Amino acid sequence: MARINFKCKRCSHEFDSVTGKITFGVRLSFEKDIICPICGKRGVDDLELTELGQTQISELYFLDETT
């Protein structure tokens, strides 16, 4: 289970969310819904990856690529 750091575009709150399995492609696809603690369930277009989140995704991508 991946825990990724996001920022909600609506309320600007940064939070960690357990995303489940991540599918890498043109767009990232997450197994589980991402839920902002303030705004509730958010779509991928309603979120930004924080700098930490980008690092977390990169690490998972390279880990997935080597196995």
C-alpha positions in Angstrom: 0.0 0.0 0.0 1.4 3.3 -1.0 1.0 6.4 1.1 1.3 9.6 -1.0 1.3 13.2 0.0 -1.2 15.4 -1.9 -2.4 19.0 -1.8 -6.1 19.7 -2.4 -6.7 22.4 -5.0 -9.9 23.5 -3.4 -8.8 24.1 0.2 -4.9 24.0 -0.2 -4.6 21.4 2.6 -1.7 19.0 2.4 -2.4 15.4 3.5 -1.2 11.8 3.1 -3.6 9.3 1.5 -3.3 5.5 1.1 -3.8 5.0 -2.6 -3.5 1.3 -2.9 -2.0 0.0 -6.2 -0.7 2.8 -8.5 -0.9 2.2 -12.3 1.7 4.2 -14.2 0.7 5.4 -17.7 0.0 8.7 -19.4 -1.9 9.5 -16.2 -1.5 8.0 -12.7 -4.4 5.8 -11.7 -5.0 4.9 -8.1 -6.8 1.8 -6.8 -8.4 3.6 -3.8 -10.3 6.9 -3.7 -8.3 9.9 -2.4 -10.0 11.6 0.4 -9.1 15.1 1.6 -9.8 15.4 5.3 -11.5 18.8 4.8 -13.3 18.5 1.4 -13.9 14.7 1.2 -13.5 12.5 -1.8 -11.4 14.2 -4.6 -10.7 13.2 -8.2 -7.2 13.2 -9.6 -7.9 16.5 -11.4 -8.7 18.1 -8.0 -5.3 17.3 -6.5 -1.7 18.2 -6.8 1.3 16.1 -5.9 3.4 17.9 -3.3 7.2 17.9 -3.7 7.2 15.0 -1.2 4.5 13.3 -3.2 6.5 13.6 -6.4 9.5 12.0 -4.7 7.3 9.2 -3.3 5.8 8.5 -6.8 9.3 8.5 -8.4 10.6 6.0 -5.8 7.7 3.7 -6.5 8.0 4.0 -10.2 11.7 3.1 -10.2 11.1 0.3 -7.7 8.3 -1.1 -10.0 10.5 -0.8 -13.0 13.4 -2.8 -11.5 11.2 -5.8 -10.4 
